[in-house]
């Protein structure tokens, strides 16, 4: 038995490398993990709002799955009790930057920050997370603020030991923050149907589904309240496992 465990341990790097060969990358960041495995990662980002924390944690606990939470330094400082709960309950917690900076305009014309400013922001994020036992070595994955990045941001992050990841395009899961006044508004029911429709057409192997821990008050149709549990149960029914980033790397 010990010999088998040793063999498995020695094979882990090779298995991880093989999984990454089947991943999908965009602008230096991973946007989909192993496409050969029926695994999905549930990502929750937190910057300004935390109204969904209780409901999300209750659902994850009831369904016995773990989430991957990416928090800004501001969020960590404003909601330390939530961070403690996440750590205590065994969820993955990583950086979403410190100040939720827009690294460059939406038209991609230029950088809004210098490399020095980027690194300073990441170091402040590290300092905010460190008291909870969260370090880059233990939690290397990084979701950029606004889920907006380019090759330059990916390279800067990699030089600091971070592995940039982002949501898998196509599911519209990340539209759970939108309000009816926005052009890109999607209701919770529409998001739910879009995810399952995509699964039926193409499958969701390796998908990174991104949601928000909280939204503005104008978003009264809260996905975490009305559809998260239903989605997890349906994905399980269709044979998917929810990835635990603390135990199963991307």
LOKOL-816478 format. One record per atom (N, C-alpha, C): residue in one letter; y, x, z. Coordinates in steps of 0.02 Angstrom, whole numbers. Atoms other than C-alpha are relative to their C-alpha. Last residue first. Example, Ala and Ser with C-alpha at 12.3 -4.5 7.8 and 13.67 -1.06 7.14 Angstrom:
<torgus>
+---+--------+--------+--------+
! r !      y !      x !      z !
+---+--------+--------+--------+
! s !    -59 !    -42 !     -3 !
! s !    -53 !    684 !    357 !
! s !     55 !    -39 !     37 !
! a !    -59 !     45 !      0 !
! a !   -225 !    615 !    390 !
! a !     60 !     45 !      0 !
+---+--------+--------+--------+
</torgus>
This chain:
<torgus>
+---+--------+--------+--------+
! r !      y !      x !      z !
+---+--------+--------+--------+
! x !     -8 !     24 !     68 !
! x !   1138 !   -330 !   -627 !
! x !    -24 !     52 !    -50 !
! x !    -60 !    -21 !     36 !
! x !   1070 !   -278 !   -459 !
! x !      2 !    -28 !    -71 !
! x !     19 !     -7 !     70 !
! x !    942 !   -379 !   -363 !
! x !     62 !     17 !    -40 !
! x !     69 !    -22 !      6 !
! x !    948 !   -370 !   -173 !
! x !    -21 !     15 !    -71 !
! x !     13 !    -49 !    -53 !
! x !   1132 !   -385 !   -125 !
! x !    -71 !     29 !     -6 !
! x !    -24 !    -66 !     19 !
! x !   1169 !   -465 !   -293 !
! x !    -13 !     53 !     53 !
! x !    -30 !    -25 !    -61 !
! x !   1058 !   -614 !   -251 !
! x !     22 !     72 !    -13 !
! x !      2 !    -71 !    -16 !
! x !   1024 !   -694 !   -420 !
! x !     36 !     15 !     66 !
! x !    -69 !    -20 !    -14 !
! x !    994 !   -880 !   -429 !
! x !     -1 !     71 !     27 !
! x !    -10 !    -27 !    -67 !
! x !    825 !   -907 !   -510 !
! x !     73 !     20 !      8 !
! x !    -43 !    -57 !    -11 !
! x !    810 !  -1020 !   -662 !
! x !     -1 !     21 !     74 !
! x !     36 !    -63 !     -7 !
! x !    661 !  -1131 !   -701 !
! x !     41 !     62 !     13 !
! x !     12 !    -28 !     67 !
! x !    742 !  -1287 !   -770 !
! x !    -29 !     70 !      2 !
! x !     49 !     44 !     33 !
! x !    725 !  -1373 !   -602 !
! x !    -19 !     27 !    -69 !
! x !     65 !    -15 !    -30 !
! x !    817 !  -1226 !   -523 !
! x !    -56 !    -40 !    -34 !
! x !     19 !    -65 !     27 !
! x !    959 !  -1252 !   -646 !
! x !    -67 !     23 !     29 !
! x !     22 !      9 !     69 !
! x !    962 !  -1437 !   -603 !
! x !    -21 !     66 !    -31 !
! x !     65 !     33 !      1 !
! x !    966 !  -1403 !   -416 !
! x !    -26 !     -9 !    -71 !
! x !     51 !    -47 !    -24 !
! x !   1106 !  -1277 !   -434 !
! x !    -69 !    -31 !     -2 !
! x !     12 !    -52 !     50 !
! x !   1208 !  -1395 !   -542 !
! x !    -55 !     48 !     22 !
! x !     38 !     31 !     54 !
! x !   1189 !  -1544 !   -424 !
! x !    -17 !     53 !    -54 !
! x !     68 !     10 !    -24 !
! x !   1244 !  -1437 !   -277 !
! x !    -44 !    -28 !    -56 !
! x !     33 !    -65 !    -11 !
! x !   1397 !  -1377 !   -371 !
! x !    -72 !     -8 !     21 !
! x !     51 !    -19 !     49 !
! x !   1446 !  -1547 !   -443 !
! x !    -38 !     64 !     15 !
! x !     35 !     53 !     37 !
! x !   1557 !  -1653 !   -331 !
! x !    -60 !     23 !    -41 !
! x !     15 !     59 !    -40 !
! x !   1627 !  -1544 !   -192 !
! x !    -46 !    -49 !    -37 !
! x !     42 !    -20 !    -56 !
! x !   1623 !  -1373 !   -273 !
! x !    -21 !    -60 !     42 !
! x !     69 !    -11 !     23 !
! x !   1688 !  -1449 !   -435 !
! x !    -46 !     15 !     58 !
! x !     26 !    -65 !    -22 !
! x !   1844 !  -1518 !   -351 !
! x !    -74 !      8 !    -20 !
! x !     69 !      5 !     21 !
! x !   1929 !  -1659 !   -447 !
! x !    -34 !     68 !     13 !
! x !     34 !     43 !    -48 !
! x !   2092 !  -1661 !   -351 !
! x !    -74 !     -7 !    -14 !
! x !     68 !      6 !     25 !
! x !   2163 !  -1511 !   -444 !
! x !    -39 !    -41 !     53 !
! x !     -3 !     42 !     60 !
! x !   2345 !  -1543 !   -402 !
! x !    -69 !     -8 !    -33 !
! x !      9 !     70 !    -19 !
! x !   2308 !  -1473 !   -229 !
! x !     -1 !    -47 !    -60 !
! x !    -62 !     33 !    -21 !
! x !   2286 !  -1299 !   -303 !
! x !    -14 !    -73 !     15 !
! x !    -46 !     15 !     56 !
! x !   2112 !  -1224 !   -309 !
! x !     63 !    -33 !     28 !
! x !    -49 !     52 !    -12 !
! x !   1989 !  -1142 !   -191 !
! x !     45 !    -10 !    -60 !
! x !     10 !     22 !    -69 !
! x !   1835 !  -1033 !   -190 !
! x !     47 !    -57 !     18 !
! x !    -52 !    -22 !    -46 !
! x !   1843 !  -1023 !   -380 !
! x !    -12 !    -29 !     70 !
! x !    -37 !     56 !    -28 !
! x !   1697 !  -1028 !   -501 !
! x !     52 !     27 !     48 !
! x !    -55 !    -14 !    -46 !
! x !   1615 !   -900 !   -615 !
! x !     36 !    -64 !     20 !
! x !    -40 !     61 !     -4 !
! x !   1444 !   -918 !   -694 !
! x !     53 !     10 !     53 !
! x !    -42 !     -7 !    -59 !
! x !   1373 !   -747 !   -740 !
! x !     46 !    -60 !      0 !
! x !    -69 !     24 !     -2 !
! x !   1234 !   -784 !   -863 !
! x !     33 !     13 !     67 !
! x !    -49 !    -52 !    -15 !
! x !   1082 !   -671 !   -869 !
! x !     72 !    -23 !      6 !
! x !     26 !    -63 !    -29 !
! x !    972 !   -798 !   -955 !
! x !     56 !     51 !     10 !
! x !    -50 !    -31 !    -43 !
! x !   1073 !   -956 !   -985 !
! x !    -25 !     65 !     31 !
! x !     26 !    -29 !    -61 !
! x !    980 !  -1033 !  -1131 !
! x !     55 !     36 !     39 !
! x !      9 !    -72 !      4 !
! x !   1049 !  -1056 !  -1306 !
! x !    -36 !     31 !     59 !
! x !     -8 !    -30 !     67 !
! x !   1059 !  -1240 !  -1349 !
! x !    -23 !     72 !     -3 !
! x !     47 !     32 !     46 !
! x !    990 !  -1321 !  -1191 !
! x !      2 !     31 !    -70 !
! x !     68 !    -19 !    -19 !
! x !   1079 !  -1200 !  -1077 !
! x !    -51 !    -27 !    -49 !
! x !      8 !    -69 !     21 !
! x !   1241 !  -1226 !  -1171 !
! x !    -70 !     25 !     16 !
! x !      5 !      3 !     73 !
! x !   1224 !  -1414 !  -1147 !
! x !    -11 !     70 !    -29 !
! x !     69 !     22 !     16 !
! x !   1188 !  -1386 !   -963 !
! x !    -11 !     -7 !    -75 !
! x !     48 !    -51 !    -22 !
! x !   1345 !  -1283 !   -939 !
! x !    -70 !    -19 !    -20 !
! x !     -5 !    -58 !     44 !
! x !   1453 !  -1399 !  -1044 !
! x !    -51 !     53 !     18 !
! x !     34 !     17 !     63 !
! x !   1391 !  -1553 !   -950 !
! x !      2 !     59 !    -49 !
! x !     72 !      8 !    -14 !
! x !   1439 !  -1479 !   -782 !
! x !    -38 !    -12 !    -64 !
! x !     25 !    -68 !    -13 !
! x !   1609 !  -1422 !   -847 !
! x !    -76 !     -2 !     11 !
! x !      2 !    -34 !     64 !
! x !   1640 !  -1596 !   -920 !
! x !    -27 !     71 !      8 !
! x !     56 !     28 !     38 !
! x !   1592 !  -1679 !   -756 !
! x !     -6 !     35 !    -68 !
! x !     62 !    -27 !    -28 !
! x !   1707 !  -1563 !   -660 !
! x !    -61 !    -25 !    -38 !
! x !     22 !     35 !    -60 !
! x !   1851 !  -1607 !   -776 !
! x !    -64 !     31 !     26 !
! x !     68 !     26 !      6 !
! x !   1913 !  -1477 !   -898 !
! x !    -17 !    -34 !     66 !
! x !     30 !     39 !    -54 !
! x !   2097 !  -1437 !   -924 !
! x !    -71 !    -22 !    -17 !
! x !     70 !    -19 !     -6 !
! x !   2136 !  -1303 !  -1054 !
! x !    -37 !    -38 !     55 !
! x !     34 !      9 !     64 !
! x !   2299 !  -1383 !  -1108 !
! x !    -74 !     14 !      4 !
! x !     13 !    -60 !     39 !
! x !   2355 !  -1397 !   -927 !
! x !    -37 !    -16 !    -65 !
! x !    -60 !    -17 !     38 !
! x !   2433 !  -1554 !   -853 !
! x !    -11 !     61 !    -46 !
! x !     -8 !     43 !     59 !
! x !   2263 !  -1621 !   -800 !
! x !     61 !     17 !    -43 !
! x !    -27 !     66 !    -19 !
! x !   2238 !  -1472 !   -683 !
! x !     13 !    -40 !    -64 !
! x !    -51 !     30 !     43 !
! x !   2130 !  -1317 !   -708 !
! x !     20 !    -70 !     24 !
! x !    -66 !     -2 !    -32 !
! x !   2042 !  -1226 !   -567 !
! x !     52 !    -40 !    -37 !
! x !      0 !     45 !    -58 !
! x !   1863 !  -1273 !   -618 !
! x !     66 !      0 !     38 !
! x !    -55 !     49 !      7 !
! x !   1897 !  -1194 !   -788 !
! x !      4 !    -48 !     59 !
! x !    -61 !    -27 !    -30 !
! x !   1791 !  -1042 !   -740 !
! x !     60 !    -47 !     -7 !
! x !      5 !      6 !    -74 !
! x !   1631 !  -1140 !   -774 !
! x !     66 !     21 !     33 !
! x !    -62 !     29 !    -28 !
! x !   1685 !  -1158 !   -957 !
! x !     -3 !     -9 !     76 !
! x !     20 !     54 !    -44 !
! x !   1505 !  -1115 !  -1010 !
! x !     58 !    -42 !     25 !
! x !     35 !     56 !     31 !
! x !   1548 !  -1014 !  -1165 !
! x !    -15 !    -59 !     45 !
! x !    -38 !     51 !     37 !
! x !   1597 !   -842 !  -1105 !
! x !    -44 !    -57 !    -23 !
! x !     28 !      5 !     67 !
! x !   1494 !   -751 !   -972 !
! x !     37 !    -55 !    -38 !
! x !     41 !     58 !     15 !
! x !   1605 !   -716 !   -823 !
! x !    -26 !      2 !    -72 !
! x !    -40 !     59 !     12 !
! x !   1664 !   -539 !   -789 !
! x !    -46 !    -58 !    -18 !
! x !     38 !     56 !     28 !
! x !   1598 !   -374 !   -726 !
! x !     46 !    -59 !     -9 !
! x !    -36 !     62 !     16 !
! x !   1679 !   -206 !   -693 !
! x !    -46 !    -51 !    -32 !
! x !     33 !     27 !     60 !
! x !   1571 !    -75 !   -609 !
! x !     31 !    -68 !    -16 !
! x !     10 !     72 !      6 !
! x !   1677 !     24 !   -487 !
! x !    -35 !    -18 !    -65 !
! x !     67 !     18 !    -24 !
! x !   1659 !    209 !   -445 !
! x !    -15 !    -74 !     -4 !
! x !     -4 !      9 !    -72 !
! x !   1845 !    248 !   -457 !
! x !    -68 !    -21 !     30 !
! x !    -18 !    -65 !    -29 !
! x !   1826 !    323 !   -632 !
! x !      5 !     -4 !     77 !
! x !     60 !    -43 !      0 !
! x !   1735 !    163 !   -681 !
! x !     14 !     67 !     33 !
! x !     45 !     25 !    -52 !
! x !   1885 !     57 !   -631 !
! x !    -61 !     45 !      6 !
! x !    -30 !    -17 !    -64 !
! x !   2004 !    163 !   -735 !
! x !    -46 !    -21 !     57 !
! x !      7 !    -72 !     -9 !
! x !   1886 !    150 !   -884 !
! x !     30 !     22 !     67 !
! x !     70 !    -15 !    -13 !
! x !   1870 !    -39 !   -868 !
! x !    -11 !     74 !     14 !
! x !     15 !     22 !    -68 !
! x !   2058 !    -58 !   -853 !
! x !    -72 !     16 !     18 !
! x !    -36 !    -46 !    -46 !
! x !   2084 !     45 !  -1011 !
! x !    -16 !    -17 !     73 !
! x !     38 !    -62 !     -6 !
! x !   1950 !    -49 !  -1108 !
! x !     32 !     49 !     49 !
! x !     12 !    -32 !     65 !
! x !   2036 !   -214 !  -1072 !
! x !    -39 !     65 !     11 !
! x !      7 !    -73 !      0 !
! x !   2052 !   -337 !   -929 !
! x !     -7 !     25 !    -71 !
! x !    -37 !    -24 !     58 !
! x !   2085 !   -517 !   -880 !
! x !      1 !     76 !      2 !
! x !     56 !    -14 !     46 !
! x !   1969 !   -609 !   -761 !
! x !     26 !     27 !    -66 !
! x !     -8 !     45 !     58 !
! x !   2134 !   -669 !   -685 !
! x !    -58 !      7 !    -49 !
! x !    -41 !     59 !    -11 !
! x !   2113 !   -521 !   -567 !
! x !     13 !    -38 !    -65 !
! x !    -72 !    -12 !      4 !
! x !   1971 !   -404 !   -616 !
! x !     40 !    -64 !     12 !
! x !    -24 !     50 !     46 !
! x !   1794 !   -437 !   -550 !
! x !     76 !      6 !     -3 !
! x !    -71 !     16 !     -4 !
! x !   1725 !   -279 !   -472 !
! x !     17 !    -52 !    -53 !
! x !    -22 !     46 !     52 !
! x !   1545 !   -230 !   -435 !
! x !     72 !    -23 !     13 !
! x !    -37 !    -31 !     56 !
! x !   1522 !    -74 !   -329 !
! x !     26 !    -48 !    -53 !
! x !    -17 !     58 !     41 !
! x !   1476 !   -159 !   -163 !
! x !     41 !     24 !    -60 !
! x !     44 !     56 !    -16 !
! x !   1386 !    -34 !    -51 !
! x !     12 !    -61 !    -46 !
! x !     70 !    -23 !      5 !
! x !   1463 !    124 !   -125 !
! x !    -49 !    -58 !     11 !
! x !     17 !     -4 !     71 !
! x !   1629 !     36 !   -154 !
! x !    -73 !     21 !     -9 !
! x !    -28 !    -59 !     32 !
! x !   1634 !     -9 !     30 !
! x !    -20 !     -1 !    -74 !
! x !      4 !      6 !     73 !
! x !   1607 !   -169 !    129 !
! x !     36 !     60 !    -31 !
! x !     57 !    -39 !     23 !
! x !   1568 !   -143 !    313 !
! x !     -9 !     -1 !    -75 !
! x !     57 !     46 !      3 !
! x !   1684 !   -284 !    366 !
! x !    -63 !     35 !    -25 !
! x !     18 !     21 !    -68 !
! x !   1819 !   -162 !    422 !
! x !    -60 !    -47 !      3 !
! x !     38 !    -49 !    -39 !
! x !   1809 !    -85 !    247 !
! x !    -17 !    -22 !     71 !
! x !     71 !     19 !     -4 !
! x !   1865 !   -240 !    151 !
! x !    -40 !     44 !     48 !
! x !      5 !     67 !    -28 !
! x !   2053 !   -224 !    178 !
! x !    -73 !    -20 !     12 !
! x !    -19 !     -4 !    -70 !
! x !   2050 !    -35 !    153 !
! x !     -6 !    -68 !     34 !
! x !     53 !    -34 !    -37 !
! x !   1953 !    -54 !     -9 !
! x !     15 !      0 !     75 !
! x !     55 !     48 !     -4 !
! x !   2081 !   -179 !    -74 !
! x !    -58 !     28 !     41 !
! x !    -21 !     48 !    -50 !
! x !   2220 !    -57 !    -31 !
! x !    -53 !    -54 !      9 !
! x !      9 !    -32 !    -65 !
! x !   2126 !     78 !   -127 !
! x !     21 !    -47 !     57 !
! x !     71 !      0 !    -15 !
! x !   2112 !    -40 !   -276 !
! x !    -13 !     32 !     69 !
! x !     20 !     69 !    -15 !
! x !   2299 !    -72 !   -276 !
! x !    -73 !     -4 !     20 !
! x !    -29 !     16 !    -66 !
! x !   2339 !    114 !   -265 !
! x !    -21 !    -71 !     21 !
! x !     41 !    -34 !    -50 !
! x !   2220 !    149 !   -409 !
! x !     25 !    -16 !     71 !
! x !     67 !     30 !     -2 !
! x !   2304 !     19 !   -519 !
! x !    -42 !     30 !     56 !
! x !     -8 !     65 !    -32 !
! x !   2478 !     81 !   -474 !
! x !    -67 !    -37 !      6 !
! x !    -13 !    -13 !    -71 !
! x !   2428 !    261 !   -516 !
! x !      7 !    -66 !     39 !
! x !     64 !    -17 !    -31 !
! x !   2352 !    206 !   -680 !
! x !      9 !     10 !     75 !
! x !     22 !    -68 !     15 !
! x !   2515 !    123 !   -724 !
! x !    -68 !     12 !     32 !
! x !      7 !    -46 !    -56 !
! x !   2537 !    -64 !   -721 !
! x !    -19 !     69 !    -26 !
! x !    -51 !     16 !    -51 !
! x !   2600 !   -195 !   -843 !
! x !     -1 !     48 !     59 !
! x !     23 !      3 !    -69 !
! x !   2504 !   -118 !   -988 !
! x !     58 !    -17 !     46 !
! x !    -14 !    -61 !    -38 !
! x !   2561 !   -162 !  -1163 !
! x !    -31 !     -7 !     70 !
! x !    -47 !    -45 !     34 !
! x !   2542 !   -290 !  -1303 !
! x !     10 !     66 !     37 !
! x !     29 !    -67 !      3 !
! x !   2383 !   -375 !  -1243 !
! x !     46 !     53 !    -27 !
! x !      3 !    -19 !     71 !
! x !   2448 !   -549 !  -1287 !
! x !    -24 !     72 !     -9 !
! x !     55 !     36 !     33 !
! x !   2400 !   -608 !  -1113 !
! x !     -4 !     18 !    -74 !
! x !    -15 !     68 !     23 !
! x !   2512 !   -475 !  -1038 !
! x !    -59 !    -31 !    -37 !
! x !    -36 !     -3 !     63 !
! x !   2435 !   -324 !   -948 !
! x !     11 !    -71 !    -25 !
! x !     -1 !    -70 !     22 !
! x !   2365 !   -285 !   -776 !
! x !     38 !      9 !    -66 !
! x !     15 !     10 !     71 !
! x !   2411 !   -455 !   -705 !
! x !      9 !     68 !    -32 !
! x !    -49 !    -20 !     50 !
! x !   2402 !   -409 !   -521 !
! x !    -24 !    -20 !    -71 !
! x !     11 !     46 !     57 !
! x !   2295 !   -504 !   -397 !
! x !     53 !     12 !    -54 !
! x !    -56 !     45 !      9 !
! x !   2372 !   -406 !   -250 !
! x !     -6 !    -48 !    -58 !
! x !    -37 !     15 !    -62 !
! x !   2219 !   -318 !   -181 !
! x !     51 !    -55 !    -13 !
! x !    -64 !    -36 !     -5 !
! x !   2092 !   -314 !   -322 !
! x !     31 !    -15 !     68 !
! x !    -34 !     36 !     53 !
! x !   1948 !   -440 !   -341 !
! x !     71 !     27 !     -6 !
! x !    -72 !     -1 !     11 !
! x !   1837 !   -328 !   -235 !
! x !     21 !    -42 !    -61 !
! x !    -28 !    -56 !     35 !
! x !   1662 !   -367 !   -175 !
! x !     74 !    -10 !    -14 !
! x !    -73 !      2 !     -3 !
! x !   1563 !   -478 !    -57 !
! x !     28 !     64 !    -33 !
! x !    -32 !    -61 !     27 !
! x !   1379 !   -516 !    -87 !
! x !     76 !    -10 !      3 !
! x !    -24 !      4 !     69 !
! x !   1316 !   -654 !     26 !
! x !     30 !     66 !    -21 !
! x !     37 !    -41 !     48 !
! x !   1210 !   -620 !    179 !
! x !     22 !     -6 !    -72 !
! x !     50 !     41 !     34 !
! x !   1263 !   -760 !    296 !
! x !    -34 !     36 !    -58 !
! x !     52 !     20 !    -47 !
! x !   1352 !   -641 !    415 !
! x !    -56 !    -39 !    -35 !
! x !     40 !    -59 !    -17 !
! x !   1449 !   -560 !    273 !
! x !    -59 !    -20 !     45 !
! x !     34 !    -23 !     61 !
! x !   1509 !   -725 !    203 !
! x !    -46 !     58 !     16 !
! x !     55 !     47 !     15 !
! x !   1549 !   -792 !    376 !
! x !    -40 !     22 !    -60 !
! x !     53 !    -11 !    -51 !
! x !   1651 !   -638 !    421 !
! x !    -60 !    -45 !    -13 !
! x !     34 !    -62 !     18 !
! x !   1747 !   -653 !    257 !
! x !    -57 !     15 !     49 !
! x !     43 !     15 !     57 !
! x !   1786 !   -835 !    296 !
! x !    -39 !     63 !    -20 !
! x !     58 !     39 !    -25 !
! x !   1851 !   -793 !    469 !
! x !    -48 !    -17 !    -56 !
! x !     52 !    -45 !    -27 !
! x !   1962 !   -656 !    395 !
! x !    -63 !    -37 !     24 !
! x !     58 !     40 !    -20 !
! x !   2056 !   -783 !    288 !
! x !    -57 !     44 !     28 !
! x !    -20 !     68 !    -18 !
! x !   2233 !   -718 !    261 !
! x !    -58 !    -41 !     28 !
! x !    -47 !     -2 !    -56 !
! x !   2191 !   -532 !    264 !
! x !     18 !    -70 !     25 !
! x !     35 !    -27 !    -58 !
! x !   2037 !   -551 !    155 !
! x !     44 !     -1 !     62 !
! x !     46 !     52 !    -25 !
! x !   2131 !   -664 !     35 !
! x !    -35 !     24 !     63 !
! x !    -40 !     52 !    -31 !
! x !   2272 !   -537 !     19 !
! x !    -44 !    -55 !     29 !
! x !    -19 !    -24 !    -67 !
! x !   2146 !   -399 !    -13 !
! x !     42 !    -51 !     37 !
! x !    -58 !    -45 !     -1 !
! x !   2079 !   -502 !   -157 !
! x !     12 !     24 !     72 !
! x !    -59 !     20 !    -37 !
! x !   1904 !   -573 !   -146 !
! x !     56 !     51 !     -8 !
! x !    -46 !    -54 !     16 !
! x !   1749 !   -570 !   -254 !
! x !     69 !    -21 !     24 !
! x !    -70 !     17 !    -14 !
! x !   1608 !   -675 !   -184 !
! x !     44 !     60 !    -12 !
! x !    -36 !    -64 !      4 !
! x !   1432 !   -662 !   -256 !
! x !     74 !    -17 !      4 !
! x !    -52 !     -7 !     49 !
! x !   1327 !   -811 !   -201 !
! x !     29 !     70 !      1 !
! x !    -56 !    -43 !    -19 !
! x !   1161 !   -824 !   -113 !
! x !     50 !      2 !    -57 !
! x !    -18 !    -49 !     50 !
! x !   1033 !   -964 !   -126 !
! x !     61 !     40 !     25 !
! x !     32 !    -65 !    -14 !
! x !    943 !  -1068 !      3 !
! x !     11 !     50 !    -56 !
! x !     42 !    -15 !     57 !
! x !    996 !  -1236 !    -71 !
! x !    -35 !     68 !      6 !
! x !     48 !     54 !     10 !
! x !   1062 !  -1298 !     95 !
! x !    -49 !     16 !    -56 !
! x !     48 !     -2 !    -55 !
! x !   1144 !  -1131 !    132 !
! x !    -54 !    -53 !     -9 !
! x !     42 !    -59 !     10 !
! x !   1225 !  -1122 !    -39 !
! x !    -53 !      5 !     55 !
! x !     45 !     11 !     57 !
! x !   1288 !  -1300 !    -21 !
! x !    -47 !     59 !    -10 !
! x !     49 !     51 !    -20 !
! x !   1360 !  -1271 !    152 !
! x !    -51 !    -12 !    -55 !
! x !     49 !    -33 !    -44 !
! x !   1442 !  -1109 !     96 !
! x !    -53 !    -49 !     24 !
! x !     41 !    -47 !     39 !
! x !   1524 !  -1197 !    -51 !
! x !    -53 !     32 !     44 !
! x !     46 !     38 !     42 !
! x !   1584 !  -1345 !     53 !
! x !    -46 !     46 !    -39 !
! x !     49 !     36 !    -41 !
! x !   1659 !  -1237 !    189 !
! x !    -52 !    -35 !    -42 !
! x !     45 !    -46 !    -34 !
! x !   1743 !  -1116 !     69 !
! x !    -55 !    -36 !     39 !
! x !     70 !     15 !     15 !
! x !   1816 !  -1247 !    -48 !
! x !    -51 !     40 !     40 !
! x !     19 !     68 !    -21 !
! x !   1992 !  -1253 !     23 !
! x !    -74 !    -16 !    -12 !
! x !     67 !     -5 !    -30 !
! x !   2011 !  -1063 !     13 !
! x !    -27 !    -69 !     19 !
! x !     22 !     63 !    -31 !
! x !   2164 !  -1039 !    -98 !
! x !    -72 !      7 !     26 !
! x !    -53 !     35 !    -37 !
! x !   2265 !   -885 !   -146 !
! x !    -26 !    -59 !     41 !
! x !    -64 !    -36 !     -1 !
! x !   2145 !   -752 !   -212 !
! x !     50 !    -35 !     45 !
! x !    -49 !     26 !    -47 !
! x !   1961 !   -797 !   -202 !
! x !     63 !     42 !      0 !
! x !    -57 !    -44 !    -11 !
! x !   1830 !   -777 !   -338 !
! x !     49 !    -35 !     48 !
! x !    -56 !     38 !    -27 !
! x !   1658 !   -857 !   -332 !
! x !     57 !     49 !     13 !
! x !    -58 !    -39 !    -22 !
! x !   1517 !   -789 !   -440 !
! x !     55 !    -47 !     24 !
! x !    -56 !     44 !    -16 !
! x !   1348 !   -874 !   -457 !
! x !     56 !     41 !     31 !
! x !    -40 !    -21 !    -58 !
! x !   1227 !   -756 !   -543 !
! x !     58 !    -48 !      9 !
! x !    -70 !     17 !      6 !
! x !   1092 !   -829 !   -656 !
! x !     35 !     25 !     63 !
! x !    -39 !     -7 !    -61 !
! x !    916 !   -765 !   -683 !
! x !     74 !    -15 !    -15 !
! x !    -27 !     67 !    -13 !
! x !    788 !   -813 !   -815 !
! x !     36 !      0 !     68 !
! x !     20 !     27 !    -65 !
! x !    765 !   -632 !   -867 !
! x !     34 !    -67 !     13 !
! x !     71 !     15 !      4 !
! x !    768 !   -569 !  -1048 !
! x !    -25 !    -33 !     65 !
! x !     11 !     61 !     39 !
! x !    957 !   -579 !  -1062 !
! x !    -73 !    -18 !     -7 !
! x !     63 !     -2 !     38 !
! x !    978 !   -453 !   -921 !
! x !    -15 !    -66 !    -36 !
! x !     51 !    -48 !    -21 !
! x !   1160 !   -467 !   -865 !
! x !    -63 !    -10 !    -42 !
! x !     65 !     35 !     -5 !
! x !   1303 !   -551 !   -956 !
! x !    -51 !     52 !     19 !
! x !    -14 !     71 !     -1 !
! x !   1488 !   -507 !   -959 !
! x !    -64 !    -42 !      0 !
! x !     60 !     40 !     11 !
! x !   1472 !   -323 !   -914 !
! x !     17 !    -74 !      6 !
! x !     24 !     38 !    -58 !
! x !   1638 !   -234 !   -935 !
! x !    -62 !    -40 !    -17 !
! x !     20 !    -45 !    -54 !
! x !   1687 !    -94 !  -1056 !
! x !    -25 !    -35 !     63 !
! x !    -56 !    -42 !    -21 !
! x !   1783 !   -204 !  -1175 !
! x !    -16 !     42 !     62 !
! x !    -61 !     13 !     38 !
! x !   1637 !   -327 !  -1185 !
! x !     58 !     41 !     30 !
! x !    -61 !    -33 !    -23 !
! x !   1459 !   -293 !  -1131 !
! x !     59 !    -19 !    -45 !
! x !    -52 !      7 !     51 !
! x !   1299 !   -394 !  -1145 !
! x !     65 !     27 !     29 !
! x !    -62 !     33 !    -22 !
! x !   1145 !   -342 !  -1046 !
! x !     50 !     -4 !    -58 !
! x !      1 !     69 !     24 !
! x !    973 !   -306 !  -1118 !
! x !     62 !    -39 !     23 !
! x !      7 !     -3 !     73 !
! x !    991 !   -117 !  -1103 !
! x !      2 !    -70 !    -30 !
! x !    -67 !     -9 !     28 !
! x !   1057 !   -148 !   -927 !
! x !     -2 !      6 !    -76 !
! x !    -36 !     63 !     -4 !
! x !    887 !   -219 !   -878 !
! x !     69 !      6 !    -32 !
! x !     29 !     45 !     51 !
! x !    800 !    -63 !   -941 !
! x !     36 !    -66 !     -1 !
! x !    -25 !    -23 !     65 !
! x !    917 !     48 !   -840 !
! x !    -26 !    -44 !    -56 !
! x !    -71 !     18 !      3 !
! x !    881 !    -53 !   -683 !
! x !     29 !     19 !    -68 !
! x !     -2 !     72 !     10 !
! x !    693 !    -39 !   -714 !
! x !     72 !    -24 !     -7 !
! x !     21 !     14 !     69 !
! x !    707 !    149 !   -738 !
! x !      3 !    -74 !    -15 !
! x !    -53 !    -21 !     46 !
! x !    809 !    168 !   -578 !
! x !    -17 !    -15 !    -73 !
! x !    -60 !     42 !     -2 !
! x !    683 !     60 !   -482 !
! x !     55 !     23 !    -48 !
! x !    -11 !     34 !     64 !
! x !    527 !    154 !   -540 !
! x !     65 !    -40 !     -2 !
! x !    -16 !    -51 !     50 !
! x !    529 !    278 !   -397 !
! x !     15 !    -31 !    -67 !
! x !    -65 !    -29 !    -17 !
! x !    539 !    136 !   -271 !
! x !     21 !     51 !    -53 !
! x !    -51 !     50 !     16 !
! x !    395 !     45 !   -356 !
! x !     70 !     27 !     12 !
! x !     -3 !      4 !     73 !
! x !    287 !    202 !   -350 !
! x !     55 !    -48 !    -22 !
! x !    -33 !    -61 !     23 !
! x !    329 !    227 !   -166 !
! x !      8 !      0 !    -76 !
! x !    -71 !      8 !    -16 !
! x !    285 !     46 !   -126 !
! x !     39 !     61 !    -25 !
! x !    -28 !     49 !     47 !
! x !    119 !     66 !   -217 !
! x !     75 !    -10 !     11 !
! x !     -5 !    -33 !     64 !
! x !     80 !    225 !   -120 !
! x !     31 !    -47 !    -52 !
! x !    -58 !    -45 !     -3 !
! x !    121 !    140 !     45 !
! x !     11 !     34 !    -67 !
! x !    -60 !     42 !      0 !
! x !      0 !      0 !      0 !
! x !     63 !     43 !      0 !
+---+--------+--------+--------+
</torgus>
